[in-house]
Amino acid sequence: MRELPEFLPHLYILDAQRQPIRVPPDDGLRWARWLAQTADRTVGLTQAGHAQVSTVFVGLDYFGRRSPPLLFETLVVGGPFDGVSRRYATWEEAERGHATMSVFAMCAAVSRLATNGFHGQSTDNPPGEC
């Protein structure tokens, strides 16, 4: 086995119980095939006004030395939290994180609706607390 650079991310797949399994560093093809053939990587997908909250198993541990590895990611696209992301170690943590981020995004959408009215006039008012 040839020596791989230390900075490469560690690769993981999920077993049938949604538990991460580390893929040997020289078996990236196994990881890529698993990602391409597995649809059960989505933890949650929520539309909140103009924002979408997505939580998925990414299967990459960029930090490599962190224990436990952070293999799941929630990302908000659109709305006042656009670009906000969080990472988690387990499917269960990712479910909780997705629910929390979805509530924040929904509260921001409701607050913006209350501030802007139902006709969509934009204002510079930031979203209030939910």
N, CA, C and O atoms as CSV, one atom per row, in Angstrom:
chain,resi,resn,atom,element,x,y,z
A,1,MET,N,N,0.848,-1.180,0.000
A,1,MET,CA,C,0.000,0.000,0.000
A,1,MET,C,C,0.888,1.236,0.000
A,1,MET,O,O,1.820,1.351,0.796
A,2,ARG,N,N,0.583,2.158,-0.908
A,2,ARG,CA,C,1.392,3.369,-0.972
A,2,ARG,C,C,0.969,4.358,0.106
A,2,ARG,O,O,-0.176,4.341,0.559
A,3,GLU,N,N,1.867,5.192,0.500
A,3,GLU,CA,C,1.609,6.185,1.544
A,3,GLU,C,C,0.785,7.334,0.953
A,3,GLU,O,O,1.177,7.918,-0.058
A,4,LEU,N,N,-0.336,7.655,1.567
A,4,LEU,CA,C,-1.181,8.752,1.106
A,4,LEU,C,C,-0.883,10.002,1.924
A,4,LEU,O,O,-0.471,9.901,3.079
A,5,PRO,N,N,-1.089,11.184,1.337
A,5,PRO,CA,C,-0.836,12.421,2.075
A,5,PRO,C,C,-1.697,12.500,3.327
A,5,PRO,O,O,-2.852,12.076,3.332
A,6,GLU,N,N,-1.121,13.045,4.375
A,6,GLU,CA,C,-1.797,13.132,5.670
A,6,GLU,C,C,-2.990,14.078,5.640
A,6,GLU,O,O,-3.917,13.920,6.435
A,7,PHE,N,N,-2.984,15.062,4.735
A,7,PHE,CA,C,-4.031,16.076,4.715
A,7,PHE,C,C,-5.321,15.619,4.041
A,7,PHE,O,O,-6.313,16.346,4.076
A,8,LEU,N,N,-5.337,14.430,3.424
A,8,LEU,CA,C,-6.560,13.952,2.791
A,8,LEU,C,C,-7.635,13.699,3.845
A,8,LEU,O,O,-7.338,13.225,4.942
A,9,PRO,N,N,-8.895,14.018,3.507
A,9,PRO,CA,C,-9.962,13.759,4.477
A,9,PRO,C,C,-10.176,12.262,4.658
A,9,PRO,O,O,-9.933,11.470,3.748
A,10,HIS,N,N,-10.633,11.893,5.842
A,10,HIS,CA,C,-11.007,10.505,6.090
A,10,HIS,C,C,-12.385,10.287,5.479
A,10,HIS,O,O,-13.251,11.159,5.558
A,11,LEU,N,N,-12.583,9.133,4.878
A,11,LEU,CA,C,-13.822,8.816,4.180
A,11,LEU,C,C,-14.659,7.827,4.983
A,11,LEU,O,O,-14.123,6.919,5.618
A,12,TYR,N,N,-15.979,8.010,4.949
A,12,TYR,CA,C,-16.901,7.151,5.683
A,12,TYR,C,C,-18.124,6.843,4.831
A,12,TYR,O,O,-18.503,7.620,3.954
A,13,ILE,N,N,-18.728,5.702,5.103
A,13,ILE,CA,C,-20.026,5.330,4.556
A,13,ILE,C,C,-20.915,4.975,5.748
A,13,ILE,O,O,-20.439,4.908,6.882
A,14,LEU,N,N,-22.195,4.750,5.495
A,14,LEU,CA,C,-23.123,4.358,6.565
A,14,LEU,C,C,-23.499,2.892,6.414
A,14,LEU,O,O,-23.669,2.386,5.304
A,15,ASP,N,N,-23.626,2.218,7.563
A,15,ASP,CA,C,-24.133,0.851,7.516
A,15,ASP,C,C,-25.668,0.883,7.544
A,15,ASP,O,O,-26.263,1.960,7.515
A,16,ALA,N,N,-26.297,-0.268,7.598
A,16,ALA,CA,C,-27.759,-0.369,7.556
A,16,ALA,C,C,-28.434,0.310,8.753
A,16,ALA,O,O,-29.601,0.691,8.669
A,17,GLN,N,N,-27.710,0.464,9.861
A,17,GLN,CA,C,-28.249,1.131,11.052
A,17,GLN,C,C,-27.866,2.608,11.103
A,17,GLN,O,O,-28.036,3.265,12.130
A,18,ARG,N,N,-27.348,3.124,9.985
A,18,ARG,CA,C,-26.935,4.524,9.855
A,18,ARG,C,C,-25.755,4.886,10.750
A,18,ARG,O,O,-25.618,6.027,11.190
A,19,GLN,N,N,-24.916,3.908,11.009
A,19,GLN,CA,C,-23.692,4.133,11.774
A,19,GLN,C,C,-22.524,4.295,10.807
A,19,GLN,O,O,-22.401,3.518,9.860
A,20,PRO,N,N,-21.664,5.288,11.027
A,20,PRO,CA,C,-20.535,5.509,10.119
A,20,PRO,C,C,-19.503,4.378,10.191
A,20,PRO,O,O,-19.200,3.851,11.262
A,21,ILE,N,N,-18.979,4.028,9.023
A,21,ILE,CA,C,-17.907,3.039,8.896
A,21,ILE,C,C,-16.787,3.710,8.113
A,21,ILE,O,O,-17.013,4.218,7.015
A,22,ARG,N,N,-15.595,3.713,8.666
A,22,ARG,CA,C,-14.469,4.337,7.975
A,22,ARG,C,C,-14.011,3.458,6.815
A,22,ARG,O,O,-13.866,2.244,6.953
A,23,VAL,N,N,-13.786,4.098,5.674
A,23,VAL,CA,C,-13.296,3.422,4.481
A,23,VAL,C,C,-11.773,3.547,4.476
A,23,VAL,O,O,-11.245,4.631,4.725
A,24,PRO,N,N,-11.062,2.457,4.197
A,24,PRO,CA,C,-9.598,2.541,4.152
A,24,PRO,C,C,-9.142,3.632,3.183
A,24,PRO,O,O,-9.765,3.827,2.139
A,25,PRO,N,N,-8.070,4.339,3.513
A,25,PRO,CA,C,-7.618,5.469,2.693
A,25,PRO,C,C,-7.340,5.115,1.235
A,25,PRO,O,O,-7.465,5.972,0.360
A,26,ASP,N,N,-6.969,3.884,0.967
A,26,ASP,CA,C,-6.656,3.501,-0.409
A,26,ASP,C,C,-7.865,2.931,-1.152
A,26,ASP,O,O,-7.715,2.354,-2.229
A,27,ASP,N,N,-9.078,3.093,-0.575
A,27,ASP,CA,C,-10.282,2.542,-1.192
A,27,ASP,C,C,-11.319,3.630,-1.469
A,27,ASP,O,O,-12.510,3.441,-1.222
A,28,GLY,N,N,-10.857,4.759,-1.979
A,28,GLY,CA,C,-11.749,5.870,-2.293
A,28,GLY,C,C,-12.813,5.517,-3.308
A,28,GLY,O,O,-13.894,6.105,-3.303
A,29,LEU,N,N,-12.522,4.560,-4.183
A,29,LEU,CA,C,-13.497,4.133,-5.179
A,29,LEU,C,C,-14.718,3.491,-4.511
A,29,LEU,O,O,-15.846,3.694,-4.959
A,30,ARG,N,N,-14.500,2.726,-3.452
A,30,ARG,CA,C,-15.616,2.129,-2.695
A,30,ARG,C,C,-16.511,3.233,-2.148
A,30,ARG,O,O,-17.736,3.158,-2.239
A,31,TRP,N,N,-15.881,4.261,-1.578
A,31,TRP,CA,C,-16.615,5.391,-1.015
A,31,TRP,C,C,-17.419,6.098,-2.105
A,31,TRP,O,O,-18.598,6.393,-1.906
A,32,ALA,N,N,-16.804,6.372,-3.245
A,32,ALA,CA,C,-17.477,7.074,-4.339
A,32,ALA,C,C,-18.653,6.263,-4.878
A,32,ALA,O,O,-19.712,6.821,-5.167
A,33,ARG,N,N,-18.473,4.958,-5.013
A,33,ARG,CA,C,-19.569,4.100,-5.480
A,33,ARG,C,C,-20.727,4.113,-4.499
A,33,ARG,O,O,-21.890,4.199,-4.894
A,34,TRP,N,N,-20.401,4.027,-3.218
A,34,TRP,CA,C,-21.443,4.035,-2.194
A,34,TRP,C,C,-22.239,5.343,-2.259
A,34,TRP,O,O,-23.469,5.325,-2.201
A,35,LEU,N,N,-21.545,6.466,-2.378
A,35,LEU,CA,C,-22.234,7.757,-2.453
A,35,LEU,C,C,-23.148,7.823,-3.679
A,35,LEU,O,O,-24.277,8.307,-3.595
A,36,ALA,N,N,-22.654,7.336,-4.808
A,36,ALA,CA,C,-23.420,7.403,-6.048
A,36,ALA,C,C,-24.643,6.487,-6.030
A,36,ALA,O,O,-25.643,6.782,-6.684
A,37,GLN,N,N,-24.576,5.386,-5.294
A,37,GLN,CA,C,-25.642,4.381,-5.327
A,37,GLN,C,C,-26.568,4.425,-4.122
A,37,GLN,O,O,-27.538,3.669,-4.068
A,38,THR,N,N,-26.293,5.292,-3.156
A,38,THR,CA,C,-27.069,5.302,-1.927
A,38,THR,C,C,-27.917,6.560,-1.842
A,38,THR,O,O,-27.387,7.671,-1.810
A,39,ALA,N,N,-29.225,6.389,-1.807
A,39,ALA,CA,C,-30.133,7.531,-1.718
A,39,ALA,C,C,-30.438,7.898,-0.270
A,39,ALA,O,O,-30.969,8.979,-0.012
A,40,ASP,N,N,-30.120,7.035,0.663
A,40,ASP,CA,C,-30.488,7.241,2.071
A,40,ASP,C,C,-29.412,8.022,2.825
A,40,ASP,O,O,-28.942,7.596,3.880
A,41,ARG,N,N,-29.029,9.179,2.264
A,41,ARG,CA,C,-28.046,10.038,2.933
A,41,ARG,C,C,-28.686,11.322,3.447
A,41,ARG,O,O,-28.049,12.096,4.162
A,42,THR,N,N,-29.939,11.544,3.083
A,42,THR,CA,C,-30.614,12.774,3.478
A,42,THR,C,C,-31.261,12.601,4.842
A,42,THR,O,O,-32.135,11.754,5.027
A,43,VAL,N,N,-30.826,13.404,5.784
A,43,VAL,CA,C,-31.386,13.396,7.135
A,43,VAL,C,C,-32.659,14.222,7.156
A,43,VAL,O,O,-33.648,13.827,7.773
A,44,GLY,N,N,-32.640,15.368,6.485
A,44,GLY,CA,C,-33.817,16.225,6.451
A,44,GLY,C,C,-33.713,17.275,5.371
A,44,GLY,O,O,-32.619,17.693,4.992
A,45,LEU,N,N,-34.878,17.704,4.872
A,45,LEU,CA,C,-34.970,18.757,3.867
A,45,LEU,C,C,-36.230,19.543,4.178
A,45,LEU,O,O,-37.333,19.000,4.116
A,46,THR,N,N,-36.077,20.810,4.511
A,46,THR,CA,C,-37.196,21.629,4.954
A,46,THR,C,C,-37.207,22.946,4.200
A,46,THR,O,O,-36.183,23.623,4.110
A,47,GLN,N,N,-38.365,23.312,3.658
A,47,GLN,CA,C,-38.545,24.614,3.032
A,47,GLN,C,C,-39.124,25.548,4.082
A,47,GLN,O,O,-40.125,25.225,4.722
A,48,ALA,N,N,-38.493,26.715,4.259
A,48,ALA,CA,C,-38.947,27.701,5.247
A,48,ALA,C,C,-38.973,29.066,4.574
A,48,ALA,O,O,-37.972,29.784,4.574
A,49,GLY,N,N,-40.104,29.419,4.006
A,49,GLY,CA,C,-40.161,30.678,3.257
A,49,GLY,C,C,-39.240,30.591,2.050
A,49,GLY,O,O,-39.352,29.678,1.231
A,50,HIS,N,N,-38.323,31.559,1.949
A,50,HIS,CA,C,-37.372,31.576,0.838
A,50,HIS,C,C,-36.116,30.772,1.143
A,50,HIS,O,O,-35.196,30.724,0.327
A,51,ALA,N,N,-36.074,30.152,2.290
A,51,ALA,CA,C,-34.896,29.375,2.697
A,51,ALA,C,C,-35.167,27.881,2.588
A,51,ALA,O,O,-36.297,27.419,2.746
A,52,GLN,N,N,-34.106,27.145,2.315
A,52,GLN,CA,C,-34.178,25.692,2.339
A,52,GLN,C,C,-33.114,25.200,3.309
A,52,GLN,O,O,-31.954,25.604,3.232
A,53,VAL,N,N,-33.518,24.329,4.214
A,53,VAL,CA,C,-32.601,23.728,5.182
A,53,VAL,C,C,-32.388,22.280,4.776
A,53,VAL,O,O,-33.340,21.508,4.659
A,54,SER,N,N,-31.138,21.922,4.564
A,54,SER,CA,C,-30.797,20.578,4.104
A,54,SER,C,C,-29.762,19.977,5.057
A,54,SER,O,O,-28.771,20.622,5.398
A,55,THR,N,N,-30.004,18.746,5.476
A,55,THR,CA,C,-29.050,18.028,6.322
A,55,THR,C,C,-28.775,16.683,5.677
A,55,THR,O,O,-29.693,15.908,5.408
A,56,VAL,N,N,-27.491,16.411,5.431
A,56,VAL,CA,C,-27.091,15.186,4.752
A,56,VAL,C,C,-25.849,14.585,5.397
A,56,VAL,O,O,-25.092,15.256,6.098
A,57,PHE,N,N,-25.671,13.299,5.133
A,57,PHE,CA,C,-24.431,12.610,5.477
A,57,PHE,C,C,-23.449,12.920,4.353
A,57,PHE,O,O,-23.697,12.563,3.201
A,58,VAL,N,N,-22.332,13.586,4.676
A,58,VAL,CA,C,-21.356,13.936,3.643
A,58,VAL,C,C,-20.250,12.892,3.522
A,58,VAL,O,O,-19.621,12.773,2.471
A,59,GLY,N,N,-20.010,12.138,4.588
A,59,GLY,CA,C,-19.034,11.056,4.523
A,59,GLY,C,C,-17.592,11.491,4.477
A,59,GLY,O,O,-16.713,10.689,4.162
A,60,LEU,N,N,-17.328,12.749,4.785
A,60,LEU,CA,C,-15.963,13.279,4.791
A,60,LEU,C,C,-15.644,13.861,6.152
A,60,LEU,O,O,-16.426,14.630,6.712
A,61,ASP,N,N,-14.506,13.496,6.672
A,61,ASP,CA,C,-14.003,14.115,7.897
A,61,ASP,C,C,-12.755,14.895,7.514
A,61,ASP,O,O,-11.658,14.342,7.434
A,62,TYR,N,N,-12.941,16.188,7.278
A,62,TYR,CA,C,-11.831,17.025,6.831
A,62,TYR,C,C,-10.767,17.214,7.895
A,62,TYR,O,O,-9.609,17.498,7.590
A,63,PHE,N,N,-11.168,17.055,9.140
A,63,PHE,CA,C,-10.249,17.357,10.225
A,63,PHE,C,C,-9.430,16.151,10.653
A,63,PHE,O,O,-8.347,16.315,11.215
A,64,GLY,N,N,-9.913,14.963,10.405
A,64,GLY,CA,C,-9.150,13.741,10.583
A,64,GLY,C,C,-8.693,13.398,11.975
A,64,GLY,O,O,-8.604,12.219,12.318
A,65,ARG,N,N,-8.410,14.356,12.759
A,65,ARG,CA,C,-7.890,14.092,14.100
A,65,ARG,C,C,-8.938,14.340,15.182
A,65,ARG,O,O,-8.682,14.136,16.369
A,66,ARG,N,N,-10.102,14.777,14.764
A,66,ARG,CA,C,-11.176,15.060,15.718
A,66,ARG,C,C,-11.903,13.760,16.033
A,66,ARG,O,O,-12.119,12.923,15.157
A,67,SER,N,N,-12.267,13.611,17.271
A,67,SER,CA,C,-13.010,12.432,17.668
A,67,SER,C,C,-14.231,12.891,18.451
A,67,SER,O,O,-14.074,13.604,19.442
A,68,PRO,N,N,-15.389,12.529,18.066
A,68,PRO,CA,C,-15.747,11.750,16.881
A,68,PRO,C,C,-15.720,12.629,15.630
A,68,PRO,O,O,-15.800,13.854,15.732
A,69,PRO,N,N,-15.609,12.014,14.453
A,69,PRO,CA,C,-15.587,12.791,13.216
A,69,PRO,C,C,-16.949,13.428,12.942
A,69,PRO,O,O,-17.989,12.864,13.279
A,70,LEU,N,N,-16.926,14.605,12.330
A,70,LEU,CA,C,-18.154,15.328,11.996
A,70,LEU,C,C,-18.516,15.022,10.544
A,70,LEU,O,O,-17.936,15.593,9.621
A,71,LEU,N,N,-19.468,14.125,10.351
A,71,LEU,CA,C,-19.748,13.547,9.040
A,71,LEU,C,C,-21.082,13.969,8.439
A,71,LEU,O,O,-21.378,13.632,7.292
A,72,PHE,N,N,-21.884,14.697,9.193
A,72,PHE,CA,C,-23.185,15.159,8.736
A,72,PHE,C,C,-23.160,16.682,8.717
A,72,PHE,O,O,-22.496,17.311,9.541
A,73,GLU,N,N,-23.887,17.269,7.770
A,73,GLU,CA,C,-23.873,18.726,7.672
A,73,GLU,C,C,-25.256,19.262,7.385
A,73,GLU,O,O,-25.984,18.741,6.540
A,74,THR,N,N,-25.612,20.330,8.117
A,74,THR,CA,C,-26.815,21.099,7.839
A,74,THR,C,C,-26.375,22.391,7.175
A,74,THR,O,O,-25.441,23.051,7.631
A,75,LEU,N,N,-27.055,22.743,6.094
A,75,LEU,CA,C,-26.757,23.973,5.361
A,75,LEU,C,C,-28.066,24.685,5.055
A,75,LEU,O,O,-29.039,24.066,4.624
A,76,VAL,N,N,-28.077,25.999,5.285
A,76,VAL,CA,C,-29.227,26.829,4.948
A,76,VAL,C,C,-28.903,27.582,3.662
A,76,VAL,O,O,-27.853,28.215,3.548
A,77,VAL,N,N,-29.819,27.504,2.697
A,77,VAL,CA,C,-29.664,28.223,1.436
A,77,VAL,C,C,-30.839,29.174,1.306
A,77,VAL,O,O,-31.992,28.744,1.274
A,78,GLY,N,N,-30.549,30.466,1.231
A,78,GLY,CA,C,-31.579,31.486,1.115
A,78,GLY,C,C,-31.993,32.017,2.475
A,78,GLY,O,O,-31.642,31.456,3.513
A,79,GLY,N,N,-32.747,33.112,2.451
A,79,GLY,CA,C,-33.224,33.712,3.685
A,79,GLY,C,C,-32.107,34.375,4.471
A,79,GLY,O,O,-30.969,34.426,4.004
A,80,PRO,N,N,-32.412,34.882,5.653
A,80,PRO,CA,C,-31.419,35.614,6.440
A,80,PRO,C,C,-30.283,34.740,6.991
A,80,PRO,O,O,-29.246,35.262,7.398
A,81,PHE,N,N,-30.473,33.425,7.006
A,81,PHE,CA,C,-29.411,32.527,7.496
A,81,PHE,C,C,-28.651,31.865,6.349
A,81,PHE,O,O,-27.970,30.859,6.546
A,82,ASP,N,N,-28.772,32.438,5.147
A,82,ASP,CA,C,-28.121,31.876,3.961
A,82,ASP,C,C,-26.638,31.600,4.223
A,82,ASP,O,O,-25.895,32.481,4.656
A,83,GLY,N,N,-26.226,30.364,3.952
A,83,GLY,CA,C,-24.825,29.990,4.112
A,83,GLY,C,C,-24.445,29.464,5.484
A,83,GLY,O,O,-23.326,28.988,5.675
A,84,VAL,N,N,-25.352,29.543,6.433
A,84,VAL,CA,C,-25.053,29.023,7.770
A,84,VAL,C,C,-25.020,27.505,7.708
A,84,VAL,O,O,-25.918,26.879,7.144
A,85,SER,N,N,-23.989,26.921,8.287
A,85,SER,CA,C,-23.893,25.465,8.303
A,85,SER,C,C,-23.441,24.984,9.666
A,85,SER,O,O,-22.797,25.714,10.420
A,86,ARG,N,N,-23.782,23.759,9.968
A,86,ARG,CA,C,-23.381,23.090,11.208
A,86,ARG,C,C,-23.040,21.657,10.860
A,86,ARG,O,O,-23.612,21.083,9.933
A,87,ARG,N,N,-22.096,21.072,11.609
A,87,ARG,CA,C,-21.706,19.673,11.368
A,87,ARG,C,C,-21.941,18.856,12.630
A,87,ARG,O,O,-21.896,19.366,13.750
A,88,TYR,N,N,-22.197,17.549,12.405
A,88,TYR,CA,C,-22.545,16.643,13.508
A,88,TYR,C,C,-21.844,15.310,13.329
A,88,TYR,O,O,-21.390,14.970,12.236
A,89,ALA,N,N,-21.764,14.561,14.418
A,89,ALA,CA,C,-21.076,13.266,14.397
A,89,ALA,C,C,-22.003,12.088,14.124
A,89,ALA,O,O,-21.565,11.081,13.566
A,90,THR,N,N,-23.268,12.191,14.504
A,90,THR,CA,C,-24.175,11.047,14.362
A,90,THR,C,C,-25.458,11.458,13.636
A,90,THR,O,O,-25.787,12.640,13.542
A,91,TRP,N,N,-26.165,10.462,13.130
A,91,TRP,CA,C,-27.454,10.697,12.475
A,91,TRP,C,C,-28.422,11.361,13.454
A,91,TRP,O,O,-29.140,12.289,13.081
A,92,GLU,N,N,-28.447,10.894,14.697
A,92,GLU,CA,C,-29.364,11.441,15.704
A,92,GLU,C,C,-29.051,12.908,15.991
A,92,GLU,O,O,-29.967,13.726,16.079
A,93,GLU,N,N,-27.771,13.251,16.137
A,93,GLU,CA,C,-27.391,14.654,16.339
A,93,GLU,C,C,-27.805,15.492,15.131
A,93,GLU,O,O,-28.284,16.616,15.278
A,94,ALA,N,N,-27.618,14.935,13.942
A,94,ALA,CA,C,-27.976,15.645,12.717
A,94,ALA,C,C,-29.485,15.879,12.646
A,94,ALA,O,O,-29.918,16.942,12.203
A,95,GLU,N,N,-30.291,14.907,13.074
A,95,GLU,CA,C,-31.748,15.102,13.103
A,95,GLU,C,C,-32.113,16.256,14.033
A,95,GLU,O,O,-32.916,17.118,13.676
A,96,ARG,N,N,-31.523,16.269,15.223
A,96,ARG,CA,C,-31.810,17.351,16.174
A,96,ARG,C,C,-31.336,18.695,15.628
A,96,ARG,O,O,-32.039,19.700,15.729
A,97,GLY,N,N,-30.137,18.702,15.050
A,97,GLY,CA,C,-29.599,19.945,14.483
A,97,GLY,C,C,-30.444,20.455,13.331
A,97,GLY,O,O,-30.662,21.659,13.197
A,98,HIS,N,N,-30.921,19.534,12.495
A,98,HIS,CA,C,-31.782,19.927,11.382
A,98,HIS,C,C,-33.075,20.549,11.911
A,98,HIS,O,O,-33.518,21.586,11.416
A,99,ALA,N,N,-33.666,19.926,12.899
A,99,ALA,CA,C,-34.914,20.450,13.470
A,99,ALA,C,C,-34.700,21.845,14.051
A,99,ALA,O,O,-35.527,22.735,13.853
A,100,THR,N,N,-33.604,22.034,14.760
A,100,THR,CA,C,-33.305,23.338,15.357
A,100,THR,C,C,-33.109,24.396,14.285
A,100,THR,O,O,-33.689,25.478,14.370
A,101,MET,N,N,-32.298,24.096,13.275
A,101,MET,CA,C,-32.032,25.063,12.222
A,101,MET,C,C,-33.301,25.355,11.432
A,101,MET,O,O,-33.508,26.487,10.993
A,102,SER,N,N,-34.154,24.349,11.244
A,102,SER,CA,C,-35.425,24.553,10.542
A,102,SER,C,C,-36.319,25.513,11.312
A,102,SER,O,O,-36.979,26.363,10.714
A,103,VAL,N,N,-36.346,25.384,12.634
A,103,VAL,CA,C,-37.147,26.291,13.456
A,103,VAL,C,C,-36.631,27.719,13.311
A,103,VAL,O,O,-37.426,28.646,13.155
A,104,PHE,N,N,-35.301,27.912,13.360
A,104,PHE,CA,C,-34.738,29.256,13.178
A,104,PHE,C,C,-35.135,29.834,11.820
A,104,PHE,O,O,-35.539,30.993,11.730
A,105,ALA,N,N,-35.020,29.026,10.768
A,105,ALA,CA,C,-35.349,29.503,9.428
A,105,ALA,C,C,-36.833,29.813,9.300
A,105,ALA,O,O,-37.204,30.797,8.660
A,106,MET,N,N,-37.695,28.981,9.905
A,106,MET,CA,C,-39.134,29.225,9.854
A,106,MET,C,C,-39.504,30.477,10.635
A,106,MET,O,O,-40.333,31.273,10.195
A,107,CYS,N,N,-38.886,30.642,11.791
A,107,CYS,CA,C,-39.151,31.845,12.589
A,107,CYS,C,C,-38.743,33.094,11.821
A,107,CYS,O,O,-39.454,34.098,11.846
A,108,ALA,N,N,-37.608,33.040,11.142
A,108,ALA,CA,C,-37.151,34.181,10.349
A,108,ALA,C,C,-38.132,34.451,9.214
A,108,ALA,O,O,-38.414,35.610,8.910
A,109,ALA,N,N,-38.660,33.399,8.581
A,109,ALA,CA,C,-39.617,33.572,7.489
A,109,ALA,C,C,-40.907,34.197,8.012
A,109,ALA,O,O,-41.454,35.098,7.376
A,110,VAL,N,N,-41.399,33.736,9.157
A,110,VAL,CA,C,-42.628,34.283,9.739
A,110,VAL,C,C,-42.406,35.724,10.159
A,110,VAL,O,O,-43.264,36.576,9.931
A,111,SER,N,N,-41.261,36.005,10.772
A,111,SER,CA,C,-40.954,37.361,11.204
A,111,SER,C,C,-40.865,38.297,10.002
A,111,SER,O,O,-41.359,39.423,10.052
A,112,ARG,N,N,-40.234,37.832,8.922
A,112,ARG,CA,C,-40.110,38.652,7.714
A,112,ARG,C,C,-41.488,38.893,7.112
A,112,ARG,O,O,-41.769,39.993,6.635
A,113,LEU,N,N,-42.344,37.889,7.127
A,113,LEU,CA,C,-43.698,38.032,6.609
A,113,LEU,C,C,-44.461,39.063,7.442
A,113,LEU,O,O,-45.170,39.910,6.898
A,114,ALA,N,N,-44.310,38.983,8.758
A,114,ALA,CA,C,-44.989,39.932,9.634
A,114,ALA,C,C,-44.460,41.348,9.414
A,114,ALA,O,O,-45.219,42.315,9.469
A,115,THR,N,N,-43.155,41.463,9.165
A,115,THR,CA,C,-42.546,42.772,8.954
A,115,THR,C,C,-42.893,43.332,7.583
A,115,THR,O,O,-43.166,44.524,7.449
A,116,ASN,N,N,-42.884,42.479,6.565
A,116,ASN,CA,C,-43.072,42.923,5.188
A,116,ASN,C,C,-44.523,42.914,4.742
A,116,ASN,O,O,-44.851,43.522,3.723
A,117,GLY,N,N,-45.386,42.254,5.460
A,117,GLY,CA,C,-46.770,42.132,5.028
A,117,GLY,C,C,-46.908,41.009,4.022
A,117,GLY,O,O,-45.927,40.361,3.656
A,118,PHE,N,N,-48.105,40.790,3.590
A,118,PHE,CA,C,-48.387,39.671,2.695
A,118,PHE,C,C,-48.118,40.011,1.233
A,118,PHE,O,O,-48.255,39.143,0.372
A,119,HIS,N,N,-47.747,41.225,0.936
A,119,HIS,CA,C,-47.552,41.613,-0.457
A,119,HIS,C,C,-46.098,41.548,-0.883
A,119,HIS,O,O,-45.783,41.839,-2.037
A,120,GLY,N,N,-45.210,41.176,0.017
A,120,GLY,CA,C,-43.819,40.966,-0.349
A,120,GLY,C,C,-42.999,42.231,-0.486
A,120,GLY,O,O,-41.903,42.187,-1.045
A,121,GLN,N,N,-43.501,43.382,0.016
A,121,GLN,CA,C,-42.660,44.558,-0.043
A,121,GLN,C,C,-41.453,44.324,0.855
A,121,GLN,O,O,-41.594,43.921,2.010
A,122,SER,N,N,-40.276,44.578,0.316
A,122,SER,CA,C,-39.083,44.342,1.130
A,122,SER,C,C,-38.770,45.570,1.962
A,122,SER,O,O,-39.009,46.707,1.556
A,123,THR,N,N,-38.232,45.304,3.129
A,123,THR,CA,C,-37.756,46.375,3.988
A,123,THR,C,C,-36.371,45.986,4.458
A,123,THR,O,O,-35.925,44.862,4.227
A,124,ASP,N,N,-35.702,46.891,5.104
A,124,ASP,CA,C,-34.372,46.584,5.626
A,124,ASP,C,C,-34.422,46.072,7.047
A,124,ASP,O,O,-33.382,45.909,7.686
A,125,ASN,N,N,-35.621,45.816,7.553
A,125,ASN,CA,C,-35.745,45.337,8.929
A,125,ASN,C,C,-35.220,43.906,9.026
A,125,ASN,O,O,-35.605,43.048,8.231
A,126,PRO,N,N,-34.345,43.648,9.995
A,126,PRO,CA,C,-33.888,42.264,10.195
A,126,PRO,C,C,-34.988,41.431,10.808
A,126,PRO,O,O,-35.906,41.976,11.422
A,127,PRO,N,N,-34.917,40.117,10.653
A,127,PRO,CA,C,-35.943,39.269,11.265
A,127,PRO,C,C,-35.889,39.369,12.780
A,127,PRO,O,O,-34.814,39.460,13.373
A,128,GLY,N,N,-37.054,39.351,13.394
A,128,GLY,CA,C,-37.112,39.393,14.850
A,128,GLY,C,C,-36.970,38.011,15.440
A,128,GLY,O,O,-36.728,37.032,14.735
A,129,GLU,N,N,-37.127,37.954,16.750
A,129,GLU,CA,C,-37.038,36.650,17.410
A,129,GLU,C,C,-38.361,35.931,17.288
A,129,GLU,O,O,-39.419,36.554,17.192
A,130,CYS,N,N,-38.290,34.633,17.293
A,130,CYS,CA,C,-39.492,33.826,17.161
A,130,CYS,C,C,-40.022,33.470,18.521
A,130,CYS,O,O,-41.039,32.786,18.627
